[in-house]
Amino acid sequence: MTLRIVEIFGPTIQGEGVLIGEPTVFIRAGGCDYRCSWCDSLHAVDSAFRHSWLPMEPEAVWQQARDLSGGQPLTISISGGNPAIQDFAPVIALGRAEGYRFACETQGSIAKPWFADLDTLVLSPKPPSSGETVDWAAFADCVQAGQGVRQTVMKIVIFDDADYAWAKDAHARHPDLPLYLQPGNPEVDPDLPVDPQALADRLLWLTEKTMADAWFAPRILPQLHVLIWGNKRGV
Amino acid sequence: MTLRIVEIFGPTIQGEGVLIGEPTVFIRAGGCDYRCSWCDSLHAVDSAFRHSWLPMEPEAVWQQARDLSGGQPLTISISGGNPAIQDFAPVIALGRAEGYRFACETQGSIAKPWFADLDTLVLSPKPPSSGETVDWAAFADCVQAGQGVRQTVMKIVIFDDADYAWAKDAHARHPDLPLYLQPGNPEVDPDLPVDPQALADRLLWLTEKTMADAWFAPRILPQLHVLIWGNKRGV
């Protein structure tokens, strides 16, 4: 069974969320059931780019990730697009047999049995600014599929006040999932530089808003990869 | 028994280490057995500032931290200076009784029984660039005192290649402690602005160095509070 792969890169640090700072090799899967207005990975989402996605056997995917890490076990993050439209069970099985840990980031629209084989499942439901609508029954199926995973967390990108209010409702639906908020990045053109001060300002805005509201449930984190590399790909 | 307190502030997000992004009220203790060359909290270390440290009863310390959080349980971080030269057991007992969580950050030079009452113990041994020398027997006593704590971690600030090499040795001494590396911040004057690009550059330097070395044990994180507030105090 062939996988559609956009890129395999690393090791580098995970830039966001619960594993922030963690040395990671990334496997980016091609294809997505969403089309968020502010998507920062359109090259993995828009089927106009599908000619650039590589058809790869699971063994080849695993071999490339392994080679990048020099055979030294670390965390492998499967992202996309939405990786849950494909079957990553064989890749995970090959890696786990050699002591690697696996994380997966998905919006939580499609549940897959292989979620149970992960170490970390990041469910990232999309707020109103995305233009998408969350199917909360499907999301709950994803949480259920991740039972037994060492950690399942919720991560929400916040662009504006409406997203913030929505995040509180989302947290109320799944209060047991550790919650991570992340200020949205409106600058997603890989050819344009990112202003670190603007990134700092957005983090300040979200921090002050959340603290003023006395909402202490979420952790608030920026995207470190954007801070250090801008929107460049493959880093 | 009176405590010497520099400042109690928050809630704001924890800017660094294992609890990065976590809403936190900070209690900064006055006094330190170290005098690191690059100390970013000299106002809590140098006894020339001791006239500005408030003598407070544990009940008053707790009341102020509680008031800042509006009585809503969150994480309270006890830092310094070195908080382990004082007895925070009564403050922790008062807070835990109301559901608050406690973290403490210390260099690991003095072990205290109250470490066992924490949720998170951050031991931060100082590398050569600090000008200090670590007493590893005392450090091991601190790890021992923290047995039963939910998480004990090691955090090391890295200014240069010598610090980096030293961090590998430190990790080899305590391989079971999750390790966090943090690029050093040479700009510690609270009256001077911090350049976010310089901070990004230092994070890039440390990330590239560690990845090129294929050392995947540590997580690598910046100081978010410096990114968003510079070296301003009380935020």
HADDOCK unambig.tbl for C-alpha pairs under 7 A between the chains (distance, minus, plus):
assign (segid A and resid 11 and name CA) (segid B and resid 211 and name CA) 6.34 0.50 0.50
assign (segid A and resid 12 and name CA) (segid B and resid 211 and name CA) 6.42 0.50 0.50
assign (segid A and resid 21 and name CA) (segid B and resid 219 and name CA) 4.70 0.50 0.50
assign (segid A and resid 21 and name CA) (segid B and resid 220 and name CA) 4.57 0.50 0.50
assign (segid A and resid 21 and name CA) (segid B and resid 221 and name CA) 5.34 0.50 0.50
assign (segid A and resid 22 and name CA) (segid B and resid 219 and name CA) 4.61 0.50 0.50
assign (segid A and resid 22 and name CA) (segid B and resid 220 and name CA) 6.65 0.50 0.50
assign (segid A and resid 23 and name CA) (segid B and resid 216 and name CA) 5.54 0.50 0.50
assign (segid A and resid 23 and name CA) (segid B and resid 219 and name CA) 6.62 0.50 0.50
assign (segid A and resid 74 and name CA) (segid B and resid 216 and name CA) 6.42 0.50 0.50
assign (segid A and resid 196 and name CA) (segid B and resid 196 and name CA) 5.77 0.50 0.50
assign (segid A and resid 196 and name CA) (segid B and resid 197 and name CA) 6.04 0.50 0.50
assign (segid A and resid 197 and name CA) (segid B and resid 196 and name CA) 6.03 0.50 0.50
assign (segid A and resid 200 and name CA) (segid B and resid 227 and name CA) 6.05 0.50 0.50
assign (segid A and resid 200 and name CA) (segid B and resid 228 and name CA) 5.10 0.50 0.50
assign (segid A and resid 201 and name CA) (segid B and resid 228 and name CA) 6.76 0.50 0.50
assign (segid A and resid 204 and name CA) (segid B and resid 228 and name CA) 6.01 0.50 0.50
assign (segid A and resid 211 and name CA) (segid B and resid 11 and name CA) 6.33 0.50 0.50
assign (segid A and resid 211 and name CA) (segid B and resid 12 and name CA) 6.41 0.50 0.50
assign (segid A and resid 216 and name CA) (segid B and resid 23 and name CA) 5.53 0.50 0.50
assign (segid A and resid 216 and name CA) (segid B and resid 74 and name CA) 6.41 0.50 0.50
assign (segid A and resid 219 and name CA) (segid B and resid 21 and name CA) 4.70 0.50 0.50
assign (segid A and resid 219 and name CA) (segid B and resid 22 and name CA) 4.61 0.50 0.50
assign (segid A and resid 219 and name CA) (segid B and resid 23 and name CA) 6.61 0.50 0.50
assign (segid A and resid 220 and name CA) (segid B and resid 21 and name CA) 4.57 0.50 0.50
assign (segid A and resid 220 and name CA) (segid B and resid 22 and name CA) 6.66 0.50 0.50
assign (segid A and resid 221 and name CA) (segid B and resid 21 and name CA) 5.35 0.50 0.50
assign (segid A and resid 227 and name CA) (segid B and resid 200 and name CA) 6.03 0.50 0.50
assign (segid A and resid 228 and name CA) (segid B and resid 200 and name CA) 5.08 0.50 0.50
assign (segid A and resid 228 and name CA) (segid B and resid 201 and name CA) 6.74 0.50 0.50
assign (segid A and resid 228 and name CA) (segid B and resid 204 and name CA) 5.99 0.50 0.50
